Amino acid sequence: MAKTPSVMVELGSDAADFNLLDTAGNKVCLSDFKETQGLLVIFMCNHCPYVKHLSKALSEFAKELMPKGLSIVAINSNDADNYPDDSPEKMAIEVQQEDYIFPYCFDQTQAVAKAYQAACTPDFFLYDKQLKLAYRGQFDNSRPANNEPVTGKDLKMAAEAVLTGLKPDTNQIASIGCNIKWKQ
């Protein structure tokens, strides 16, 4: 469980294009979200203890904020050949178990993770209505072994700002998680 921080990409950066399949076999593209109030792109996987730590809260976060206009797409870019728990088949099981209501896509080539400069799981990228990066940082202060409650406070405050047309506070704390499992 190597602690890897997010890169903290420059705020105002454009969302990178993607065209991936989700666990139901549906094509999901950046252009699907051009009419959104805000877009949250989450790089995550099935086996990471950091993702497992907040998965229930992430599901609740989506159920609360998607009806308010936030679009969410999750992307797994891990090397599933060497990490079979992150295979598309296991991703479909994860969607059911965690009751995710957002598309969970597989980035087999890892090109999307590279385009976003994703570094860890979970890695959160929140875009405004113009698909400009407004927030990149942690879900909250909770980590698997620090005994702090999982609240989603940091990401929720940022998302609520974006949904009301405001800019989130620029003082943002990097997400911490397992490194993305890159192919050799």
N, C-alpha and C positions, 0 to 999 in steps of 0.2 A: 504494500500500500504506500507507494511513493507520493508524497505531498507535492503536487505541482500546481502553481498559481496560474490564473488566466494571464494572457499577454497584455490586457488592457489596451486594446486597439483605440486609436484616436476617435474621440467623440465627433459626430458629424459625418463619419465615413458612410458610404453607401452600402446597403445590403448587397451581398454577392448573389448572383443568379444561381439557381440550382434547379435540377429536374430529376427527382428521385421517386422511387416507389415506396409506398407505405406498407404496413403489415397486412392490409387488405388487398394489396395489389393495385391500388390507385396511384396514378401519377400525381405528384405534388411539385409545383413549380413556384418560384418567387412571384411570377405574374398572377398567381391565384390570389395574392394578398394585396393587389394594387389599390383596392377600395377600403382597406382596413384602417381603423383608427390607430392601431399600433400592432406591431408584430414582434413576438418573442421567439427567437430561434434558440433552442436548447441543444447543446451537444451533450449526450448522455449515453449510457449503456446499461446492460442488465446486471452485470456482476460487480460493479464498483461499489464498495461499502459507503462511499460518500453519496452516491445516488440513492442507494437503498435506504440510507438514513433519512432522506427527505421525500421519498417517493409518495407516501400517503399525503403529506402536506402539499406536494406538487399537484397531485390529483385534485385536491380541494381548492387550491389556488386557481387552477384552470376552470373548475366549475363555478367559482365566484366571479372571475374576471372575463371569461370568454363571453358570457351573456351581456357584459357591459361594452363589448366591442373589441376586446383584445384577441388577436389571432395568435395561435401558438402552433409551432411545428417543432418536433424533436427529431434529432438526427443522431444515429449511431454510426460512427466512422471507424470503430475498432476493427482490427484484423480478425475476422471471424474464423479464419483457418487455424490460427494459433490460439484463439480464445473462443472456442465453440459455444460458450454460454452467451455470446453476443451475436449468434447467428440470427438471420431473419425469422427462422422458425421459433426460436426462443423469444425473440422480440414480440411476436404475436401473442405468445403466452403471457408475457409481461404486461402487455396492453390490457388483457383480460383481468389478470390478477390485481393490477393496480387501478383498474377502472379509468384509464386515461381516455379522455374524450378528444384529444388532439391527435393529428397524424404523427406516427413514429416511423421515420424513414431510415433506410439503410444506404450508406454512402460507401459502396463497395470499393470504389477507386480511391477514396479518401481525398478526392479533389475538392469537395465542398469544405471539408474541415480545413484544408490548406488555404482556400480562398478566404475563409473567415478568420484565419489565424487562431483557430481553436487549439487549446493546449491540454485541457483537462476535462474530466467528467465529474460533476456537471460544469458546463461553461455556458453562461447566459449572455445573449445579445438581444437587447430590446431596441427596436426601431420605432420612430415616430410615423406619423401619417405620410410623410414624404419618403419613408424608408431610409432615413438617416439615423445613424447610431446615437441613441440617447442615453443608454445605460449599458454598461458591461461590468459585471461584478457579482457579488455573492447573493445567495438567496436570503441568508441571514447569518448571524454569528455562530450558529450551531454546527458542530462537527461530530463525527461518530463517537468520540470519547471525551468530549468536554462538558457533558451534563447540562448544556444550555438547551432550552426548549426550541423545537423547530417551529418558527412562526412565519417565515417568508417575509418578514418585515421590510428588509431593504428592497427587495424586488417589487413587493406590493406597492410601496410608496412611489417607486419610480414608474411603475405601470399606471398607477392612478394619476400621476402627473401627466404622463403621455396621453392618457385617455381624455383628459380635460384640456389638452392643448398647451400644457405647460412643459417646461424643461425640468427634468429631474436635477437634484443637487449634483454638482460635478465632483464632489468629494465622494468617490466610490471606492469600495474595498474589493480587491480581487477575489474571485471565487477560488477555492482550493479543492482539489480532488485528485484522482488518479490520472496519470498521464494518458493521453490517447495512445492506444496500442498500434503504432505505425507498422506497416508492412516493411519487410527487409528489402 
